[in-house]
Amino acid sequence: MLNVASPNLAFRFSHLPNAGVGLAREEFIINNYIQVHPMALLKHRELNDAGLSKTIATMILGFENEEDFFIQRLSYGIAKIAASFYPNKVIVRFSDFKSNEYFNLLGGKYFEPHEENPMIGLRGASRYYSDFYRKGFALECRAMKKVREEMGLKNVKLMIPFCRTIEEGEKVLKEMKTNGLVQVEDGLEVYVMIEIPSNVLLADEFAKLFDGFSIGSNDLTQLTLGIDRDSSLVSYLFNEENPAVKGLIREAIRAAKRNHIKVGLCGQAPSDIPAFAEFLVQEEIDSISFNPDALIKGIENMNRAENKKK
């Protein structure tokens, strides 16, 4: 499978050998096609920032209102990816900006807190049900509902990032239901990212809530080893082949198998490290999602691993 961010490149990438999209990122579309913090779109008139309101008024020309602007832009971006790969599965991850990244969107400075470590701060699932961002998440849900129901692209599946606890998962699914996205209904599958050690330790419980796992090996490695991978002082310790990391990945795969749900991995390691690809094949992972520029190398590594297994 492929990781895809840009809708404009989706059709080109669809001609590469693939079984669909394992990770379609909303962040690229929000950054490039919307550019405004969702809450600033909804509340700019309350901010006494004439310049911001004027910019937003210009941006939404031709749309019914601010909500329509966000929903149309996001839905058409995702639809372009989904249509390019149809009928193959396209797994769309809800927004996973960190607070410092949201801050850089237009109007973001009015809404985002300053966090010392945004990587483990207000991100992913914890935003979606919070009073702070609930209305922004509702816009994301309405956009996905439009893609699946109005545009008929039922190959779109949804994924929750950085879901720390079972209770968070339940709250997010409830928010989705409130906004018209009901798990199982009309074939809607909802996956969860496995990128926090708690996801693995409670994998059997998460498997009861969600339809599949997607292992985010970068964050899982970082949080398992207690490493800020952006810090040059300790980045040399970042290693997806560390036994602790591989142990958690192994258990996540086995938990998925025990519970009869799908499990895949998003990350560069299988294309960069042949031994890591071999490890995933031995553990019988269902799918691996590569960046397009790493796809061929990844496929080669997987094929060699499959042949070794025989």
C-alpha positions in Angstrom: 0.0 0.0 0.0 1.0 3.7 -0.3 1.2 6.7 1.9 -0.3 9.7 0.0 -0.5 13.3 1.1 -1.1 15.4 -2.1 -4.4 15.0 -4.0 -2.7 16.4 -7.1 -0.2 13.5 -7.2 -2.7 10.7 -6.3 -3.6 9.7 -9.9 0.1 9.5 -10.8 0.8 7.4 -7.8 -2.1 5.1 -8.5 -0.2 3.7 -11.5 2.5 2.3 -9.2 2.0 -1.3 -8.0 -0.2 -1.0 -5.0 -3.2 -2.5 -3.1 -4.6 0.9 -2.1 -3.6 3.7 0.4 -2.6 2.7 3.9 -2.3 6.3 5.0 -3.9 9.4 3.5 -3.0 12.4 5.5 -5.5 15.2 6.1 -2.8 17.6 7.2 -1.4 18.3 3.7 -4.9 19.3 2.5 -5.6 21.5 5.5 -2.2 23.2 5.2 -2.3 23.8 1.5 -6.0 24.0 0.4 -7.6 25.4 3.6 -4.7 27.2 5.4 -7.0 28.5 8.2 -7.3 27.0 11.7 -10.7 25.3 11.8 -11.7 27.2 15.0 -10.6 30.5 13.5 -12.9 29.8 10.6 -15.8 29.3 12.9 -15.0 32.1 15.4 -13.0 34.8 13.6 -15.8 37.4 14.1 -15.3 37.1 17.9 -11.5 37.8 17.7 -11.5 41.5 16.8 -8.9 40.9 14.1 -10.2 42.8 11.1 -7.2 41.6 9.0 -8.0 37.9 9.7 -11.7 38.3 9.0 -10.9 40.1 5.7 -8.6 37.3 4.6 -11.1 34.7 5.5 -13.9 36.6 3.7 -11.7 36.6 0.5 -10.8 32.9 0.8 -14.4 31.7 1.2 -15.8 33.7 -1.9 -17.9 31.3 -3.9 -18.8 29.1 -0.9 -21.9 29.3 1.2 -20.1 30.1 4.4 -17.0 29.2 6.4 -18.2 25.7 7.3 -19.0 25.0 3.6 -15.5 26.2 2.6 -13.7 23.8 5.0 -16.0 20.8 4.2 -15.8 21.3 0.4 -12.0 21.8 0.3 -11.3 18.8 2.6 -13.8 16.5 1.0 -12.7 17.2 -2.6 -9.0 16.7 -1.6 -9.8 13.3 0.0 -12.2 12.4 -2.9 -9.4 13.0 -5.4 -7.2 10.5 -3.6 -10.0 8.0 -3.1 -11.2 8.2 -6.7 -7.7 7.7 -8.0 -7.3 4.4 -6.2 -10.9 3.2 -6.4 -12.0 0.5 -5.7 -9.0 -0.2 -3.5 -9.1 0.7 0.2 -8.1 4.3 1.1 -7.5 4.7 4.8 -7.8 8.4 5.8 -6.3 9.5 9.0 -8.1 12.3 10.8 -5.9 15.4 11.4 -2.8 14.8 13.5 -1.3 18.3 13.7 0.5 19.1 17.0 -0.3 22.3 18.7 2.7 24.1 17.3 1.7 23.1 13.8 -1.9 24.2 14.3 -0.5 27.5 15.7 1.0 28.2 12.2 -2.3 28.1 10.4 -4.1 31.4 9.9 -5.7 32.4 13.2 -4.0 29.5 15.1 -2.3 31.8 17.5 -5.7 32.6 19.1 -6.5 29.0 19.9 -3.4 27.0 20.4 -1.6 26.6 23.8 2.1 26.8 24.2 3.4 23.3 25.0 6.9 22.4 26.0 6.6 19.0 24.2 3.8 19.1 21.6 4.7 15.6 20.4 3.1 14.2 23.6 0.7 17.1 24.1 -2.7 18.0 22.7 -2.8 16.0 19.5 -4.8 13.2 17.9 -7.8 11.7 19.7 -7.6 14.0 22.7 -8.5 17.0 20.5 -11.5 15.5 18.9 -13.8 15.2 21.9 -12.4 18.3 23.8 -14.6 21.3 24.2 -11.7 23.2 22.7 -11.8 21.4 19.3 -15.0 19.5 19.1 -16.6 21.8 16.5 -13.4 21.5 14.4 -13.6 17.8 14.5 -17.3 17.9 13.5 -16.2 19.7 10.2 -13.7 16.9 9.5 -16.4 14.3 10.1 -18.9 16.1 7.8 -16.3 16.2 5.1 -15.7 12.4 5.4 -19.5 11.8 5.4 -19.8 13.8 2.2 -17.0 11.8 0.5 -18.6 8.5 1.4 -22.3 9.2 1.1 -22.7 12.0 -1.5 -19.7 11.1 -3.7 -20.2 7.4 -3.2 -16.5 6.7 -2.4 -17.2 3.9 0.1 -13.6 2.7 -0.3 -12.7 5.4 2.2 -12.0 4.0 5.7 -11.1 6.2 8.7 -8.3 6.1 11.2 -7.8 7.6 14.6 -4.3 8.7 15.5 -2.7 9.0 19.0 -5.4 7.4 20.9 -4.0 7.0 24.4 -6.7 5.0 26.2 -9.7 2.9 25.6 -11.9 5.6 27.0 -10.5 8.1 24.4 -11.4 5.6 21.7 -15.0 5.3 23.0 -15.3 9.1 23.2 -14.1 9.6 19.6 -16.4 7.0 18.2 -19.2 8.7 20.0 -18.3 12.1 18.5 -18.1 10.5 15.0 -21.6 8.9 15.5 -22.9 12.3 16.6 -21.7 13.7 13.3 -23.2 10.9 11.1 -20.2 8.5 10.9 -21.4 5.3 12.4 -18.9 2.4 12.5 -20.0 -0.7 10.5 -23.0 1.2 9.0 -22.8 1.3 5.2 -19.4 -0.6 5.4 -17.6 2.1 7.4 -14.5 0.7 9.0 -12.6 2.7 11.7 -8.9 1.9 12.3 -6.7 3.1 15.2 -3.0 3.9 15.0 -0.8 1.7 17.2 1.9 4.2 18.1 1.9 4.4 21.9 3.0 1.5 24.2 -0.4 1.6 25.9 -1.9 0.7 22.6 0.0 -2.5 22.6 -0.4 -3.3 26.3 -4.2 -2.9 25.8 -4.3 -4.3 22.3 -7.0 -6.8 22.9 -9.2 -4.1 24.3 -8.5 -1.7 21.4 -9.3 -4.6 19.0 -12.8 -4.8 20.4 -13.4 -1.1 19.6 -11.7 -0.8 16.2 -11.8 -2.7 12.9 -8.0 -2.7 12.3 -4.6 -1.5 13.6 -2.0 0.6 11.7 1.3 0.5 13.5 3.1 3.9 13.3 6.6 2.7 13.8 8.2 6.2 14.1 6.2 7.3 17.1 6.1 3.9 18.6 9.9 3.7 18.5 10.2 7.2 19.9 7.9 6.6 22.8 9.1 3.1 23.6 12.8 4.3 23.9 12.0 7.7 25.4 13.7 9.5 22.5 12.9 12.9 20.9 13.8 11.9 17.3 14.1 15.6 16.4 16.9 16.1 18.9 20.4 15.7 17.4 21.7 14.9 20.9 19.9 11.5 21.1 18.7 10.8 17.6 21.5 8.3 17.1 19.6 6.0 19.6 16.5 5.9 17.5 16.3 2.4 16.2 13.2 0.5 15.0 15.2 -2.7 15.3 15.6 -2.3 19.0 14.4 -5.5 20.7 11.9 -3.5 22.9 10.3 -1.9 19.8 10.2 -5.2 17.8 8.7 -6.9 20.8 5.8 -4.4 20.9 5.3 -4.6 17.1 5.2 -8.4 17.4 2.6 -8.3 20.1 0.5 -5.8 18.2 0.4 -8.1 15.2 -0.4 -11.1 17.3 -3.1 -9.3 19.1 -4.7 -8.3 15.8 -4.5 -12.0 14.6 -6.1 -13.2 17.9 -9.0 -10.8 17.4 -9.4 -11.4 13.7 -8.8 -7.8 12.6 -6.4 -6.4 10.0 -3.0 -5.0 10.9 -0.6 -3.0 8.8 2.5 -0.8 9.3 3.3 2.7 8.1 7.0 3.6 8.1 10.2 3.6 6.2 12.0 0.8 8.1 10.8 -2.1 5.8 12.2 -0.3 2.7 15.4 0.9 4.5 16.2 -2.3 6.5 15.8 -5.7 4.8 16.0 -7.5 8.1 13.1 -5.5 9.4 11.0 -6.4 6.4 11.9 -10.0 7.0 10.8 -9.7 10.6 7.4 -8.3 9.5 6.9 -11.1 7.0 7.7 -13.7 9.6 5.1 -12.2 11.9 2.6 -12.4 9.0 1.6 -8.7 9.0 -1.3 -8.1 6.6 0.0 -4.9 4.8 2.8 -2.4 4.8 2.3 1.2 3.6 5.3 2.9 1.9 6.0 6.4 0.7 5.9 6.4 -3.1 9.7 7.0 -3.5 10.4 4.0 -1.3 7.8 1.6 -2.7 10.0 -0.3 -5.2 12.8 -0.9 -2.7 10.2 -1.9 -0.1 8.5 -4.4 -2.5 12.0 -5.9 -3.3 12.7 -6.3 0.4 9.3 -7.9 1.1 9.7 -10.3 -1.9 13.1 -11.4 -0.7 11.7 -12.0 2.8 8.7 -14.0 1.4 11.1 -16.2 -0.7 13.3 -16.8 2.4 10.2 -17.8 4.4 9.4 -20.5 1.8 
